[in-house]
Amino acid sequence: MTDNSQREIFRRYYGLVYTIVFGRLSAYARHEDIEECVSDVFAEVFAGLDENYAFSGGLKGYIRMIASRRAVDTYRRLTAKLRFAADDISDEIADNIADTGSVSVQTEMKHIILNRIEELGKPDSIIIVRKFYFGFSYSEIAEDLGMSEYAVRKRAERALKKLKERLIKDGFTE
């Protein structure tokens, strides 16, 4: 495959690939992570085409399949950190609840906490996940979301207050 062919494929399908990847990762990834995933998609596409890989569904379907698969792989890699952080938070909350020896109770608590964070809505849930699960700085979050650092800090403060109120209402903490 020539460089001109690769450039044309990139030019024609960049928007499609970016839309697929961004749609899957926007709440969990930094702009750099999304761009890296898009680059990985095109690297895999070009390698597959260079190897005369047989695919059905045409070039667009082939590219869409790779973009979806790469986005899911990146999502899993990034959210693995989220699951470990949820475990830590749930363990801390579990210390405040009587009789939480049951694994099923602890698992349910993790799901409830993550659901309560999701219920905060965007961009609050994105801010909480990025700041407290992935360890992003306020300035990184602000840049990625196109907000001021002050606005991100205030939204995080308000979101944490709402989250705590909801968890108290659910009986998780005092």
TIVO-2410 file (N, C-alpha, C; in nm, 3 decimals):
# residues 174
REC num residu      c1      c2      c3 atome chaine
REC   1      M   0.085  -0.117   0.000     N      A
REC   1      M   0.000   0.000   0.000    CA      A
REC   1      M   0.089   0.124   0.000     C      A
REC   2      T   0.058   0.218  -0.084     N      A
REC   2      T   0.139   0.339  -0.097    CA      A
REC   2      T   0.104   0.439   0.012     C      A
REC   3      D   0.194   0.533   0.032     N      A
REC   3      D   0.169   0.639   0.128    CA      A
REC   3      D   0.048   0.722   0.088     C      A
REC   4      N   0.032   0.745  -0.042     N      A
REC   4      N  -0.085   0.822  -0.089    CA      A
REC   4      N  -0.215   0.748  -0.058     C      A
REC   5      S  -0.215   0.617  -0.071     N      A
REC   5      S  -0.335   0.538  -0.038    CA      A
REC   5      S  -0.366   0.548   0.111     C      A
REC   6      Q  -0.262   0.539   0.192     N      A
REC   6      Q  -0.283   0.551   0.337    CA      A
REC   6      Q  -0.336   0.688   0.374     C      A
REC   7      R  -0.281   0.793   0.313     N      A
REC   7      R  -0.329   0.929   0.340    CA      A
REC   7      R  -0.475   0.945   0.300     C      A
REC   8      E  -0.512   0.889   0.187     N      A
REC   8      E  -0.650   0.900   0.141    CA      A
REC   8      E  -0.746   0.824   0.233     C      A
REC   9      I  -0.707   0.706   0.277     N      A
REC   9      I  -0.790   0.630   0.371    CA      A
REC   9      I  -0.803   0.707   0.502     C      A
REC  10      F  -0.694   0.761   0.549     N      A
REC  10      F  -0.696   0.839   0.673    CA      A
REC  10      F  -0.788   0.960   0.657     C      A
REC  11      R  -0.773   1.033   0.548     N      A
REC  11      R  -0.853   1.153   0.525    CA      A
REC  11      R  -1.002   1.118   0.517     C      A
REC  12      R  -1.034   1.012   0.448     N      A
REC  12      R  -1.173   0.975   0.424    CA      A
REC  12      R  -1.241   0.919   0.549     C      A
REC  13      Y  -1.166   0.845   0.632     N      A
REC  13      Y  -1.229   0.772   0.743    CA      A
REC  13      Y  -1.193   0.824   0.882     C      A
REC  14      Y  -1.114   0.930   0.889     N      A
REC  14      Y  -1.076   0.983   1.020    CA      A
REC  14      Y  -1.200   1.021   1.101     C      A
REC  15      G  -1.294   1.092   1.041     N      A
REC  15      G  -1.415   1.136   1.112    CA      A
REC  15      G  -1.495   1.019   1.168     C      A
REC  16      L  -1.509   0.915   1.088     N      A
REC  16      L  -1.581   0.795   1.132    CA      A
REC  16      L  -1.512   0.732   1.252     C      A
REC  17      V  -1.382   0.712   1.240     N      A
REC  17      V  -1.305   0.648   1.347    CA      A
REC  17      V  -1.309   0.734   1.474     C      A
REC  18      Y  -1.289   0.863   1.458     N      A
REC  18      Y  -1.288   0.951   1.575    CA      A
REC  18      Y  -1.425   0.948   1.644     C      A
REC  19      T  -1.533   0.950   1.568     N      A
REC  19      T  -1.667   0.947   1.626    CA      A
REC  19      T  -1.689   0.819   1.706     C      A
REC  20      I  -1.649   0.706   1.653     N      A
REC  20      I  -1.666   0.579   1.723    CA      A
REC  20      I  -1.585   0.578   1.852     C      A
REC  21      V  -1.459   0.617   1.842     N      A
REC  21      V  -1.369   0.614   1.958    CA      A
REC  21      V  -1.414   0.717   2.063     C      A
REC  22      F  -1.443   0.837   2.020     N      A
REC  22      F  -1.486   0.942   2.112    CA      A
REC  22      F  -1.615   0.903   2.183     C      A
REC  23      G  -1.709   0.846   2.110     N      A
REC  23      G  -1.835   0.805   2.169    CA      A
REC  23      G  -1.818   0.704   2.281     C      A
REC  24      R  -1.721   0.618   2.268     N      A
REC  24      R  -1.698   0.514   2.368    CA      A
REC  24      R  -1.614   0.564   2.484     C      A
REC  25      L  -1.521   0.655   2.458     N      A
REC  25      L  -1.420   0.690   2.559    CA      A
REC  25      L  -1.434   0.829   2.621     C      A
REC  26      S  -1.521   0.913   2.570     N      A
REC  26      S  -1.520   1.053   2.611    CA      A
REC  26      S  -1.536   1.075   2.761     C      A
REC  27      A  -1.609   0.990   2.829     N      A
REC  27      A  -1.629   1.009   2.973    CA      A
REC  27      A  -1.512   0.958   3.056     C      A
REC  28      Y  -1.427   0.878   2.999     N      A
REC  28      Y  -1.323   0.810   3.076    CA      A
REC  28      Y  -1.181   0.846   3.035     C      A
REC  29      A  -1.164   0.907   2.921     N      A
REC  29      A  -1.029   0.924   2.867    CA      A
REC  29      A  -0.996   1.070   2.844     C      A
REC  30      R  -0.868   1.097   2.848     N      A
REC  30      R  -0.819   1.228   2.810    CA      A
REC  30      R  -0.816   1.236   2.659     C      A
REC  31      H  -0.805   1.357   2.610     N      A
REC  31      H  -0.797   1.379   2.464    CA      A
REC  31      H  -0.680   1.299   2.406     C      A
REC  32      E  -0.569   1.294   2.477     N      A
REC  32      E  -0.452   1.221   2.428    CA      A
REC  32      E  -0.481   1.071   2.416     C      A
REC  33      D  -0.558   1.016   2.510     N      A
REC  33      D  -0.594   0.874   2.505    CA      A
REC  33      D  -0.681   0.845   2.383     C      A
REC  34      I  -0.772   0.936   2.355     N      A
REC  34      I  -0.861   0.919   2.239    CA      A
REC  34      I  -0.779   0.925   2.111     C      A
REC  35      E  -0.691   1.023   2.100     N      A
REC  35      E  -0.607   1.035   1.981    CA      A
REC  35      E  -0.516   0.914   1.963     C      A
REC  36      E  -0.464   0.863   2.073     N      A
REC  36      E  -0.379   0.744   2.066    CA      A
REC  36      E  -0.459   0.624   2.015     C      A
REC  37      C  -0.579   0.610   2.062     N      A
REC  37      C  -0.666   0.500   2.017    CA      A
REC  37      C  -0.695   0.514   1.868     C      A
REC  38      V  -0.725   0.634   1.822     N      A
REC  38      V  -0.750   0.658   1.679    CA      A
REC  38      V  -0.626   0.620   1.598     C      A
REC  39      S  -0.509   0.659   1.645     N      A
REC  39      S  -0.385   0.622   1.575    CA      A
REC  39      S  -0.367   0.471   1.570     C      A
REC  40      D  -0.397   0.405   1.682     N      A
REC  40      D  -0.386   0.259   1.686    CA      A
REC  40      D  -0.481   0.193   1.585     C      A
REC  41      V  -0.598   0.250   1.571     N      A
REC  41      V  -0.695   0.196   1.474    CA      A
REC  41      V  -0.635   0.201   1.334     C      A
REC  42      F  -0.583   0.317   1.295     N      A
REC  42      F  -0.528   0.329   1.159    CA      A
REC  42      F  -0.403   0.243   1.141     C      A
REC  43      A  -0.322   0.230   1.244     N      A
REC  43      A  -0.206   0.142   1.234    CA      A
REC  43      A  -0.250  -0.002   1.207     C      A
REC  44      E  -0.354  -0.046   1.278     N      A
REC  44      E  -0.404  -0.181   1.256    CA      A
REC  44      E  -0.468  -0.196   1.118     C      A
REC  45      V  -0.540  -0.094   1.075     N      A
REC  45      V  -0.602  -0.097   0.942    CA      A
REC  45      V  -0.494  -0.111   0.836     C      A
REC  46      F  -0.392  -0.027   0.843     N      A
REC  46      F  -0.287  -0.029   0.741    CA      A
REC  46      F  -0.209  -0.161   0.745     C      A
REC  47      A  -0.183  -0.213   0.864     N      A
REC  47      A  -0.113  -0.341   0.875    CA      A
REC  47      A  -0.198  -0.452   0.814     C      A
REC  48      G  -0.327  -0.450   0.840     N      A
REC  48      G  -0.416  -0.551   0.784    CA      A
REC  48      G  -0.425  -0.544   0.634     C      A
REC  49      L  -0.428  -0.422   0.581     N      A
REC  49      L  -0.436  -0.406   0.436    CA      A
REC  49      L  -0.304  -0.444   0.370     C      A
REC  50      D  -0.193  -0.417   0.437     N      A
REC  50      D  -0.062  -0.455   0.383    CA      A
REC  50      D  -0.044  -0.606   0.379     C      A
REC  51      E  -0.111  -0.676   0.471     N      A
REC  51      E  -0.099  -0.821   0.475    CA      A
REC  51      E  -0.200  -0.889   0.383     C      A
REC  52      N  -0.267  -0.809   0.300     N      A
REC  52      N  -0.371  -0.861   0.211    CA      A
REC  52      N  -0.476  -0.940   0.288     C      A
REC  53      Y  -0.511  -0.887   0.404     N      A
REC  53      Y  -0.611  -0.949   0.490    CA      A
REC  53      Y  -0.746  -0.949   0.419     C      A
REC  54      A  -0.811  -1.063   0.415     N      A
REC  54      A  -0.942  -1.074   0.352    CA      A
REC  54      A  -1.049  -1.033   0.452     C      A
REC  55      F  -1.131  -0.936   0.414     N      A
REC  55      F  -1.239  -0.891   0.501    CA      A
REC  55      F  -1.364  -0.877   0.419     C      A
REC  56      S  -1.477  -0.898   0.484     N      A
REC  56      S  -1.604  -0.883   0.414    CA      A
REC  56      S  -1.671  -0.756   0.462     C      A
REC  57      G  -1.759  -0.702   0.380     N      A
REC  57      G  -1.831  -0.582   0.421    CA      A
REC  57      G  -1.769  -0.454   0.372     C      A
REC  58      G  -1.665  -0.463   0.294     N      A
REC  58      G  -1.603  -0.343   0.241    CA      A
REC  58      G  -1.508  -0.277   0.339     C      A
REC  59      L  -1.436  -0.180   0.287     N      A
REC  59      L  -1.335  -0.111   0.367    CA      A
REC  59      L  -1.397  -0.036   0.485     C      A
REC  60      K  -1.509   0.029   0.463     N      A
REC  60      K  -1.573   0.105   0.571    CA      A
REC  60      K  -1.613   0.013   0.686     C      A
REC  61      G  -1.670  -0.102   0.656     N      A
REC  61      G  -1.708  -0.197   0.760    CA      A
REC  61      G  -1.587  -0.250   0.835     C      A
REC  62      Y  -1.480  -0.276   0.761     N      A
REC  62      Y  -1.355  -0.324   0.820    CA      A
REC  62      Y  -1.300  -0.221   0.918     C      A
REC  63      I  -1.297  -0.096   0.875     N      A
REC  63      I  -1.245   0.012   0.960    CA      A
REC  63      I  -1.335   0.031   1.082     C      A
REC  64      R  -1.466   0.027   1.061     N      A
REC  64      R  -1.561   0.041   1.172    CA      A
REC  64      R  -1.542  -0.069   1.276     C      A
REC  65      M  -1.521  -0.193   1.228     N      A
REC  65      M  -1.501  -0.306   1.319    CA      A
REC  65      M  -1.373  -0.287   1.402     C      A
REC  66      I  -1.267  -0.247   1.339     N      A
REC  66      I  -1.140  -0.226   1.411    CA      A
REC  66      I  -1.155  -0.111   1.510     C      A
REC  67      A  -1.219  -0.002   1.469     N      A
REC  67      A  -1.237   0.113   1.559    CA      A
REC  67      A  -1.318   0.073   1.681     C      A
REC  68      S  -1.424  -0.001   1.660     N      A
REC  68      S  -1.507  -0.045   1.773    CA      A
REC  68      S  -1.429  -0.135   1.867     C      A
REC  69      R  -1.356  -0.229   1.810     N      A
REC  69      R  -1.279  -0.322   1.893    CA      A
REC  69      R  -1.169  -0.250   1.971     C      A
REC  70      R  -1.097  -0.161   1.905     N      A
REC  70      R  -0.991  -0.085   1.974    CA      A
REC  70      R  -1.048   0.005   2.083     C      A
REC  71      A  -1.163   0.068   2.056     N      A
REC  71      A  -1.226   0.154   2.156    CA      A
REC  71      A  -1.267   0.074   2.279     C      A
REC  72      V  -1.320  -0.045   2.256     N      A
REC  72      V  -1.359  -0.131   2.368    CA      A
REC  72      V  -1.235  -0.174   2.447     C      A
REC  73      D  -1.129  -0.210   2.377     N      A
REC  73      D  -1.005  -0.250   2.446    CA      A
REC  73      D  -0.951  -0.135   2.531     C      A
REC  74      T  -0.951  -0.016   2.475     N      A
REC  74      T  -0.903   0.101   2.550    CA      A
REC  74      T  -0.995   0.132   2.667     C      A
REC  75      Y  -1.125   0.122   2.646     N      A
REC  75      Y  -1.223   0.142   2.753    CA      A
REC  75      Y  -1.196   0.044   2.868     C      A
REC  76      R  -1.175  -0.081   2.836     N      A
REC  76      R  -1.149  -0.182   2.940    CA      A
REC  76      R  -1.021  -0.150   3.015     C      A
REC  77      R  -0.919  -0.108   2.943     N      A
REC  77      R  -0.792  -0.075   3.007    CA      A
REC  77      R  -0.810   0.044   3.103     C      A
REC  78      L  -0.881   0.145   3.058     N      A
REC  78      L  -0.900   0.264   3.142    CA      A
REC  78      L  -0.994   0.238   3.259     C      A
REC  79      T  -1.101   0.163   3.236     N      A
REC  79      T  -1.197   0.140   3.344    CA      A
REC  79      T  -1.149   0.035   3.443     C      A
REC  80      A  -1.044  -0.038   3.409     N      A
REC  80      A  -0.987  -0.129   3.508    CA      A
REC  80      A  -0.942  -0.048   3.630     C      A
REC  81      K  -0.887   0.070   3.605     N      A
REC  81      K  -0.849   0.159   3.715    CA      A
REC  81      K  -0.972   0.201   3.794     C      A
REC  82      L  -1.081   0.226   3.724     N      A
REC  82      L  -1.205   0.266   3.788    CA      A
REC  82      L  -1.257   0.156   3.880     C      A
REC  83      R  -1.253   0.030   3.834     N      A
REC  83      R  -1.301  -0.080   3.917    CA      A
REC  83      R  -1.217  -0.095   4.043     C      A
REC  84      F  -1.084  -0.079   4.032     N      A
REC  84      F  -0.999  -0.089   4.151    CA      A
REC  84      F  -1.031   0.024   4.248     C      A
REC  85      A  -1.053   0.143   4.198     N      A
REC  85      A  -1.087   0.256   4.284    CA      A
REC  85      A  -1.223   0.234   4.349     C      A
REC  86      A  -1.319   0.180   4.275     N      A
REC  86      A  -1.451   0.151   4.333    CA      A
REC  86      A  -1.438   0.048   4.444     C      A
REC  87      D  -1.349  -0.048   4.427     N      A
REC  87      D  -1.325  -0.147   4.532    CA      A
REC  87      D  -1.276  -0.078   4.659     C      A
REC  88      D  -1.180   0.016   4.643     N      A
REC  88      D  -1.126   0.087   4.758    CA      A
REC  88      D  -1.233   0.169   4.827     C      A
REC  89      I  -1.313   0.242   4.750     N      A
REC  89      I  -1.418   0.325   4.808    CA      A
REC  89      I  -1.522   0.237   4.878     C      A
REC  90      S  -1.561   0.129   4.812     N      A
REC  90      S  -1.661   0.040   4.872    CA      A
REC  90      S  -1.609  -0.021   5.001     C      A
REC  91      D  -1.482  -0.058   5.004     N      A
REC  91      D  -1.425  -0.114   5.126    CA      A
REC  91      D  -1.429  -0.012   5.240     C      A
REC  92      E  -1.400   0.113   5.206     N      A
REC  92      E  -1.402   0.218   5.307    CA      A
REC  92      E  -1.545   0.239   5.359     C      A
REC  93      I  -1.641   0.241   5.270     N      A
REC  93      I  -1.781   0.258   5.311    CA      A
REC  93      I  -1.827   0.136   5.389     C      A
REC  94      A  -1.783   0.019   5.349     N      A
REC  94      A  -1.824  -0.105   5.415    CA      A
REC  94      A  -1.784  -0.105   5.563     C      A
REC  95      D  -1.674  -0.039   5.594     N      A
REC  95      D  -1.631  -0.031   5.733    CA      A
REC  95      D  -1.733   0.042   5.820     C      A
REC  96      N  -1.815   0.128   5.757     N      A
REC  96      N  -1.915   0.205   5.831    CA      A
REC  96      N  -2.050   0.135   5.839     C      A
REC  97      I  -2.063   0.020   5.779     N      A
REC  97      I  -2.190  -0.052   5.775    CA      A
REC  97      I  -2.176  -0.182   5.852     C      A
REC  98      A  -2.274  -0.212   5.936     N      A
REC  98      A  -2.271  -0.337   6.014    CA      A
REC  98      A  -2.301  -0.455   5.923     C      A
REC  99      D  -2.237  -0.568   5.951     N      A
REC  99      D  -2.263  -0.695   5.885    CA      A
REC  99      D  -2.250  -0.688   5.732     C      A
REC 100      T  -2.130  -0.654   5.685     N      A
REC 100      T  -2.107  -0.652   5.541    CA      A
REC 100      T  -2.012  -0.763   5.499     C      A
REC 101      G  -2.015  -0.872   5.572     N      A
REC 101      G  -1.928  -0.983   5.541    CA      A
REC 101      G  -1.961  -1.049   5.408     C      A
REC 102      S  -2.081  -1.034   5.362     N      A
REC 102      S  -2.125  -1.099   5.240    CA      A
REC 102      S  -2.061  -1.034   5.117     C      A
REC 103      V  -2.005  -1.117   5.030     N      A
REC 103      V  -1.946  -1.069   4.906    CA      A
REC 103      V  -2.053  -1.005   4.818     C      A
REC 104      S  -2.173  -1.063   4.817     N      A
REC 104      S  -2.280  -1.009   4.734    CA      A
REC 104      S  -2.321  -0.870   4.780     C      A
REC 105      V  -2.319  -0.844   4.909     N      A
REC 105      V  -2.351  -0.711   4.961    CA      A
REC 105      V  -2.245  -0.611   4.916     C      A
REC 106      Q  -2.120  -0.650   4.925     N      A
REC 106      Q  -2.012  -0.560   4.884    CA      A
REC 106      Q  -2.017  -0.533   4.734     C      A
REC 107      T  -2.047  -0.634   4.655     N      A
REC 107      T  -2.059  -0.617   4.511    CA      A
REC 107      T  -2.174  -0.522   4.478     C      A
REC 108      E  -2.284  -0.539   4.546     N      A
REC 108      E  -2.399  -0.452   4.525    CA      A
REC 108      E  -2.366  -0.308   4.562     C      A
REC 109      M  -2.290  -0.289   4.669     N      A
REC 109      M  -2.250  -0.154   4.709    CA      A
REC 109      M  -2.167  -0.088   4.599     C      A
REC 110      K  -2.077  -0.162   4.540     N      A
REC 110      K  -1.994  -0.107   4.432    CA      A
REC 110      K  -2.080  -0.060   4.316     C      A
REC 111      H  -2.179  -0.141   4.281     N      A
REC 111      H  -2.268  -0.105   4.171    CA      A
REC 111      H  -2.349   0.020   4.205     C      A
REC 112      I  -2.396   0.028   4.327     N      A
REC 112      I  -2.476   0.143   4.368    CA      A
REC 112      I  -2.392   0.270   4.364     C      A
REC 113      I  -2.271   0.263   4.414     N      A
REC 113      I  -2.183   0.381   4.414    CA      A
REC 113      I  -2.159   0.429   4.271     C      A
REC 114      L  -2.124   0.338   4.183     N      A
REC 114      L  -2.099   0.377   4.044    CA      A
REC 114      L  -2.226   0.430   3.977     C      A
REC 115      N  -2.340   0.370   4.009     N      A
REC 115      N  -2.466   0.420   3.954    CA      A
REC 115      N  -2.497   0.560   4.005     C      A
REC 116      R  -2.471   0.585   4.134     N      A
REC 116      R  -2.496   0.718   4.190    CA      A
REC 116      R  -2.405   0.823   4.124     C      A
REC 117      I  -2.284   0.784   4.095     N      A
REC 117      I  -2.193   0.877   4.026    CA      A
REC 117      I  -2.248   0.905   3.886     C      A
REC 118      E  -2.291   0.802   3.817     N      A
REC 118      E  -2.346   0.819   3.683    CA      A
REC 118      E  -2.471   0.907   3.685     C      A
REC 119      E  -2.552   0.894   3.789     N      A
REC 119      E  -2.675   0.973   3.802    CA      A
REC 119      E  -2.648   1.122   3.818     C      A
REC 120      L  -2.527   1.158   3.854     N      A
REC 120      L  -2.493   1.300   3.866    CA      A
REC 120      L  -2.503   1.370   3.731     C      A
REC 121      G  -2.493   1.293   3.624     N      A
REC 121      G  -2.501   1.351   3.489    CA      A
REC 121      G  -2.369   1.410   3.446     C      A
REC 122      K  -2.363   1.441   3.318     N      A
REC 122      K  -2.243   1.502   3.262    CA      A
REC 122      K  -2.252   1.651   3.279     C      A
REC 123      P  -2.149   1.722   3.304     N      A
REC 123      P  -2.010   1.679   3.314    CA      A
REC 123      P  -1.968   1.636   3.455     C      A
REC 124      D  -2.060   1.645   3.553     N      A
REC 124      D  -2.023   1.614   3.691    CA      A
REC 124      D  -1.969   1.472   3.707     C      A
REC 125      S  -2.035   1.375   3.646     N      A
REC 125      S  -1.988   1.237   3.659    CA      A
REC 125      S  -1.850   1.221   3.594     C      A
REC 126      I  -1.830   1.288   3.483     N      A
REC 126      I  -1.699   1.282   3.416    CA      A
REC 126      I  -1.592   1.340   3.507     C      A
REC 127      I  -1.622   1.453   3.568     N      A
REC 127      I  -1.524   1.519   3.657    CA      A
REC 127      I  -1.490   1.427   3.774     C      A
REC 128      I  -1.591   1.369   3.838     N      A
REC 128      I  -1.566   1.283   3.954    CA      A
REC 128      I  -1.485   1.160   3.914     C      A
REC 129      V  -1.523   1.097   3.807     N      A
REC 129      V  -1.450   0.977   3.762    CA      A
REC 129      V  -1.306   1.011   3.729     C      A
REC 130      R  -1.286   1.115   3.651     N      A
REC 130      R  -1.149   1.150   3.611    CA      A
REC 130      R  -1.064   1.195   3.730     C      A
REC 131      K  -1.121   1.273   3.820     N      A
REC 131      K  -1.044   1.326   3.933    CA      A
REC 131      K  -1.015   1.219   4.037     C      A
REC 132      F  -1.119   1.150   4.082     N      A
REC 132      F  -1.103   1.065   4.199    CA      A
REC 132      F  -1.077   0.918   4.167     C      A
REC 133      Y  -1.103   0.876   4.045     N      A
REC 133      Y  -1.073   0.738   4.008    CA      A
REC 133      Y  -0.946   0.729   3.926     C      A
REC 134      F  -0.928   0.825   3.833     N      A
REC 134      F  -0.812   0.818   3.745    CA      A
REC 134      F  -0.699   0.911   3.788     C      A
REC 135      G  -0.726   1.002   3.881     N      A
REC 135      G  -0.621   1.089   3.932    CA      A
REC 135      G  -0.582   1.204   3.842     C      A
REC 136      F  -0.670   1.245   3.751     N      A
REC 136      F  -0.641   1.359   3.666    CA      A
REC 136      F  -0.640   1.485   3.752     C      A
REC 137      S  -0.561   1.583   3.711     N      A
REC 137      S  -0.561   1.711   3.782    CA      A
REC 137      S  -0.681   1.793   3.735     C      A
REC 138      Y  -0.718   1.892   3.815     N      A
REC 138      Y  -0.829   1.980   3.775    CA      A
REC 138      Y  -0.797   2.050   3.644     C      A
REC 139      S  -0.672   2.090   3.626     N      A
REC 139      S  -0.637   2.161   3.502    CA      A
REC 139      S  -0.648   2.069   3.380     C      A
REC 140      E  -0.611   1.941   3.395     N      A
REC 140      E  -0.626   1.847   3.284    CA      A
REC 140      E  -0.773   1.826   3.248     C      A
REC 141      I  -0.855   1.811   3.350     N      A
REC 141      I  -0.998   1.793   3.328    CA      A
REC 141      I  -1.057   1.916   3.262     C      A
REC 142      A  -1.019   2.033   3.312     N      A
REC 142      A  -1.071   2.159   3.256    CA      A
REC 142      A  -1.035   2.172   3.109     C      A
REC 143      E  -0.912   2.140   3.076     N      A
REC 143      E  -0.868   2.150   2.937    CA      A
REC 143      E  -0.946   2.053   2.848     C      A
REC 144      D  -0.963   1.931   2.893     N      A
REC 144      D  -1.034   1.830   2.813    CA      A
REC 144      D  -1.181   1.865   2.796     C      A
REC 145      L  -1.243   1.926   2.897     N      A
REC 145      L  -1.385   1.957   2.891    CA      A
REC 145      L  -1.414   2.098   2.838     C      A
REC 146      G  -1.308   2.176   2.816     N      A
REC 146      G  -1.326   2.312   2.767    CA      A
REC 146      G  -1.388   2.404   2.870     C      A
REC 147      M  -1.351   2.382   2.996     N      A
REC 147      M  -1.404   2.463   3.106    CA      A
REC 147      M  -1.286   2.529   3.177     C      A
REC 148      S  -1.317   2.625   3.263     N      A
REC 148      S  -1.211   2.683   3.344    CA      A
REC 148      S  -1.181   2.589   3.461     C      A
REC 149      E  -1.060   2.597   3.512     N      A
REC 149      E  -1.022   2.513   3.625    CA      A
REC 149      E  -1.110   2.543   3.746     C      A
REC 150      Y  -1.143   2.670   3.766     N      A
REC 150      Y  -1.231   2.709   3.877    CA      A
REC 150      Y  -1.367   2.642   3.864     C      A
REC 151      A  -1.423   2.643   3.743     N      A
REC 151      A  -1.555   2.582   3.720    CA      A
REC 151      A  -1.550   2.431   3.749     C      A
REC 152      V  -1.442   2.366   3.710     N      A
REC 152      V  -1.429   2.223   3.734    CA      A
REC 152      V  -1.420   2.196   3.884     C      A
REC 153      R  -1.343   2.277   3.955     N      A
REC 153      R  -1.332   2.259   4.101    CA      A
REC 153      R  -1.468   2.277   4.169     C      A
REC 154      K  -1.542   2.380   4.130     N      A
REC 154      K  -1.673   2.405   4.190    CA      A
REC 154      K  -1.771   2.292   4.158     C      A
REC 155      R  -1.770   2.247   4.034     N      A
REC 155      R  -1.860   2.138   3.996    CA      A
REC 155      R  -1.825   2.011   4.074     C      A
REC 156      A  -1.695   1.985   4.093     N      A
REC 156      A  -1.653   1.867   4.170    CA      A
REC 156      A  -1.700   1.879   4.314     C      A
REC 157      E  -1.685   1.996   4.371     N      A
REC 157      E  -1.729   2.019   4.509    CA      A
REC 157      E  -1.879   1.994   4.524     C      A
REC 158      R  -1.957   2.051   4.434     N      A
REC 158      R  -2.103   2.032   4.440    CA      A
REC 158      R  -2.142   1.887   4.413     C      A
REC 159      A  -2.074   1.825   4.317     N      A
REC 159      A  -2.106   1.685   4.283    CA      A
REC 159      A  -2.075   1.592   4.400     C      A
REC 160      L  -1.963   1.615   4.468     N      A
REC 160      L  -1.930   1.532   4.584    CA      A
REC 160      L  -2.033   1.548   4.695     C      A
REC 161      K  -2.081   1.670   4.712     N      A
REC 161      K  -2.184   1.694   4.814    CA      A
REC 161      K  -2.311   1.618   4.778     C      A
REC 162      K  -2.353   1.624   4.650     N      A
REC 162      K  -2.473   1.550   4.605    CA      A
REC 162      K  -2.452   1.400   4.622     C      A
REC 163      L  -2.334   1.353   4.586     N      A
REC 163      L  -2.304   1.211   4.595    CA      A
REC 163      L  -2.312   1.164   4.740     C      A
REC 164      K  -2.254   1.242   4.830     N      A
REC 164      K  -2.259   1.206   4.972    CA      A
REC 164      K  -2.403   1.203   5.022     C      A
REC 165      E  -2.484   1.301   4.983     N      A
REC 165      E  -2.625   1.304   5.025    CA      A
REC 165      E  -2.698   1.180   4.975     C      A
REC 166      R  -2.673   1.142   4.852     N      A
REC 166      R  -2.739   1.024   4.795    CA      A
REC 166      R  -2.695   0.895   4.864     C      A
REC 167      L  -2.567   0.887   4.896     N      A
REC 167      L  -2.517   0.768   4.966    CA      A
REC 167      L  -2.570   0.760   5.108     C      A
REC 168      I  -2.584   0.874   5.173     N      A
REC 168      I  -2.644   0.876   5.307    CA      A
REC 168      I  -2.789   0.830   5.298     C      A
REC 169      K  -2.860   0.880   5.199     N      A
REC 169      K  -3.001   0.840   5.179    CA      A
REC 169      K  -3.010   0.689   5.154     C      A
REC 170      D  -2.909   0.634   5.086     N      A
REC 170      D  -2.906   0.489   5.059    CA      A
REC 170      D  -2.860   0.410   5.181     C      A
REC 171      G  -2.816   0.482   5.287     N      A
REC 171      G  -2.774   0.414   5.410    CA      A
REC 171      G  -2.631   0.367   5.410     C      A
REC 172      F  -2.545   0.427   5.329     N      A
REC 172      F  -2.408   0.381   5.319    CA      A
REC 172      F  -2.311   0.448   5.413     C      A
REC 173      T  -2.339   0.567   5.455     N      A
REC 173      T  -2.243   0.638   5.540    CA      A
REC 173      T  -2.318   0.740   5.625     C      A
REC 174      E  -2.249   0.794   5.721     N      A
REC 174      E  -2.310   0.894   5.809    CA      A
REC 174      E  -2.248   1.029   5.786     C      A
***
